[in-house]
């Protein structure tokens, strides 16, 4: 049951924000479209992972990691109009792509878990989300819409734990299965929390088309 929770139940819950987003389709803005793309990507690759279970499907994970980082960076890039920030995001996307190629074809292999890219992916996203949230909370006037705040919080909850898990992935292999399952279930629960935050965020687009 524990394994089913984090491998079947939680991934299936990715449908929740997708359904809510489609219900609120006419209120979408640029950020809503990018977030929907992220959710669609995640759900599609979860299906691929299930269909290829039992074989070495790690090449799909390498591809997913690059696409995931690119889409999330485009989403976070849309929060800033500062030209320097936008150039920084472009550099991050290009640099991460180069890193992923180096890891998959030079340092390791496409058929080995991409520990370093996954860790850096999660860490970078967490830091940027935290920056935007702290900047907003430190301001006397909130500059983030409800949609923006909820999506940033959801991403932060999920990717902060992901960075810790991917950083400790070698250690988790050595601990008892029950302990490893506990860590992955906590991680899955925060993934579920992210989906719930996203669903509420899309629902919040109901009242004002600008996402507030």
C-alpha positions as CSV (number, residue, x, y, z in Angstrom):
1,X,0.0,0.0,0.0
2,X,2.9,2.4,0.8
3,X,4.4,1.8,-2.6
4,X,1.1,2.3,-4.3
5,X,0.6,5.6,-2.5
6,X,3.7,7.2,-4.0
7,X,3.8,5.4,-7.3
8,X,0.1,5.3,-8.3
9,X,-2.2,7.4,-6.1
10,X,-0.2,10.6,-5.9
11,X,0.8,10.7,-9.6
12,X,-2.9,10.1,-10.5
13,X,-3.8,13.1,-8.4
14,X,-2.0,15.2,-10.9
15,X,-5.3,15.1,-12.8
16,X,-6.9,17.3,-10.1
17,X,-5.2,20.6,-11.1
18,X,-5.5,19.7,-14.8
19,X,-9.2,19.2,-14.5
20,X,-9.7,22.4,-12.5
21,X,-7.5,24.3,-15.0
22,X,-9.6,23.2,-17.9
23,X,-12.8,24.2,-16.1
24,X,-11.2,27.7,-15.7
25,X,-9.8,27.7,-19.3
26,X,-11.4,31.0,-20.3
27,X,-9.6,32.8,-17.4
28,X,-6.1,31.6,-18.3
29,X,-3.2,34.0,-18.5
30,X,0.4,33.4,-19.7
31,X,1.4,31.8,-16.4
32,X,-1.6,29.6,-16.3
33,X,-0.8,28.3,-19.8
34,X,2.8,27.5,-18.8
35,X,1.8,25.8,-15.6
36,X,-0.7,23.7,-17.5
37,X,2.1,22.7,-19.8
38,X,4.2,21.6,-16.8
39,X,1.3,19.5,-15.4
40,X,0.7,17.9,-18.8
41,X,4.4,17.0,-19.1
42,X,4.5,15.6,-15.6
43,X,1.3,13.5,-16.1
44,X,2.5,12.2,-19.5
45,X,5.9,11.1,-18.2
46,X,4.2,9.4,-15.2
47,X,2.2,7.3,-17.6
48,X,5.4,6.5,-19.6
49,X,7.1,5.5,-16.4
50,X,4.2,3.1,-15.6
51,X,4.2,1.6,-19.2
52,X,7.9,1.0,-19.2
53,X,8.1,-0.3,-15.6
54,X,10.4,-3.4,-15.4
55,X,12.8,-2.1,-18.1
56,X,15.5,0.6,-17.8
57,X,13.4,3.7,-18.5
58,X,16.0,6.2,-17.1
59,X,16.6,7.8,-20.6
60,X,13.0,9.1,-20.2
61,X,13.9,10.6,-16.8
62,X,16.9,12.4,-18.3
63,X,14.6,13.9,-21.0
64,X,11.9,14.8,-18.5
65,X,14.4,16.5,-16.2
66,X,15.6,18.8,-19.0
67,X,12.0,19.6,-20.1
68,X,10.8,20.1,-16.5
69,X,13.6,22.5,-15.7
70,X,13.0,24.5,-18.9
71,X,9.3,24.8,-18.4
72,X,9.5,25.8,-14.7
73,X,12.2,28.3,-15.5
74,X,10.0,29.8,-18.2
75,X,7.2,30.0,-15.6
76,X,9.4,31.7,-13.0
77,X,10.9,34.0,-15.7
78,X,7.4,35.4,-16.3
79,X,7.4,36.8,-12.7
80,X,10.0,39.4,-13.6
81,X,10.2,42.1,-16.2
82,X,13.8,42.9,-15.3
83,X,16.0,42.3,-18.4
84,X,18.9,41.0,-16.3
85,X,16.7,38.5,-14.6
86,X,15.3,37.3,-17.9
87,X,18.8,36.9,-19.3
88,X,19.7,34.9,-16.1
89,X,16.9,32.5,-16.7
90,X,18.0,32.0,-20.3
91,X,21.5,31.3,-19.1
92,X,20.2,28.8,-16.5
93,X,18.2,26.9,-19.1
94,X,21.2,26.8,-21.5
95,X,23.6,25.9,-18.8
96,X,21.3,23.1,-17.4
97,X,20.9,21.6,-20.8
98,X,24.7,21.5,-21.3
99,X,25.1,20.0,-17.8
100,X,22.5,17.3,-18.5
101,X,24.2,16.3,-21.8
102,X,27.6,16.2,-20.1
103,X,26.2,14.0,-17.3
104,X,24.2,11.6,-19.6
105,X,26.9,11.1,-22.3
106,X,30.3,11.9,-20.7
107,X,30.3,11.5,-16.9
108,X,27.7,8.7,-16.6
109,X,25.2,7.2,-19.0
110,X,21.6,7.6,-20.2
111,X,20.9,4.4,-18.3
112,X,22.0,5.7,-14.9
113,X,20.0,7.8,-12.5
114,X,20.8,11.5,-13.2
115,X,21.5,12.4,-9.6
116,X,23.4,15.6,-10.1
117,X,21.0,17.2,-12.6
118,X,18.0,16.2,-10.5
119,X,19.5,17.7,-7.4
120,X,20.5,20.9,-9.1
121,X,17.1,21.2,-10.8
122,X,15.3,21.0,-7.5
123,X,17.7,23.2,-5.6
124,X,17.7,26.0,-8.2
125,X,13.9,26.0,-8.5
126,X,13.5,26.0,-4.7
127,X,15.9,29.0,-4.3
128,X,14.1,31.1,-6.9
129,X,10.7,30.3,-5.5
130,X,11.9,31.2,-2.0
131,X,13.4,34.5,-3.3
132,X,10.1,35.6,-4.9
133,X,8.1,34.6,-1.8
134,X,10.4,36.3,0.6
135,X,10.5,39.4,-1.6
136,X,6.7,39.6,-1.5
137,X,6.4,38.9,2.2
138,X,9.0,41.5,2.9
139,X,7.1,44.2,1.0
140,X,4.4,46.4,2.6
141,X,2.2,45.8,-0.5
142,X,1.7,42.3,-1.9
143,X,2.9,42.2,-5.5
144,X,1.9,38.6,-6.1
145,X,-1.6,37.5,-7.1
146,X,-3.2,34.6,-5.2
147,X,-2.5,32.4,-8.3
148,X,1.2,33.4,-8.2
149,X,1.6,33.0,-4.4
150,X,0.0,29.5,-4.4
151,X,2.0,28.2,-7.3
152,X,5.3,29.4,-5.9
153,X,4.4,27.9,-2.5
154,X,3.5,24.6,-4.1
155,X,6.7,24.5,-6.1
156,X,8.8,25.4,-3.0
157,X,7.2,22.7,-0.9
158,X,7.8,20.0,-3.5
159,X,11.2,20.9,-4.9
160,X,12.8,21.7,-1.5
161,X,12.2,18.1,-0.3
162,X,13.1,16.8,-3.8
163,X,16.6,18.5,-3.5
164,X,17.1,16.8,-0.2
165,X,16.0,13.4,-1.4
166,X,18.1,13.5,-4.6
167,X,21.1,14.7,-2.6
168,X,20.7,11.8,-0.3
169,X,19.8,9.2,-2.9
170,X,22.9,7.2,-2.4
171,X,22.2,7.0,1.3
172,X,18.6,5.9,0.8
173,X,19.7,2.9,-1.1
174,X,21.6,1.6,1.9
175,X,18.8,2.2,4.6
176,X,16.1,-0.4,5.3
177,X,13.3,-0.4,2.8
178,X,10.7,0.7,5.4
179,X,12.8,3.8,6.1
180,X,13.3,4.6,2.4
181,X,9.5,4.2,1.8
182,X,8.9,6.6,4.6
183,X,11.0,9.3,3.0
184,X,9.4,8.7,-0.4
185,X,5.9,8.8,1.1
186,X,6.7,12.2,2.7
187,X,8.0,13.4,-0.6
188,X,4.8,12.1,-2.3
189,X,2.7,13.9,0.2
190,X,4.3,17.2,-0.6
191,X,3.8,16.4,-4.2
192,X,0.2,15.9,-3.5
193,X,0.1,19.2,-1.6
194,X,1.6,20.9,-4.6
195,X,-1.2,19.5,-6.8
196,X,-3.8,20.8,-4.3
197,X,-2.1,24.3,-4.2
198,X,-2.1,24.3,-8.1
199,X,-5.8,23.3,-8.2
200,X,-6.7,26.1,-5.8
201,X,-4.5,28.5,-7.8
202,X,-6.3,27.7,-11.0
203,X,-9.7,28.0,-9.2
204,X,-8.6,31.5,-8.0
205,X,-8.5,32.6,-11.7
206,X,-12.3,32.5,-11.6
207,X,-12.9,36.0,-10.3
208,X,-10.3,38.2,-12.1
209,X,-8.7,37.4,-15.5
210,X,-5.4,38.8,-14.4
211,X,-5.1,36.0,-11.9
212,X,-5.7,37.9,-8.7
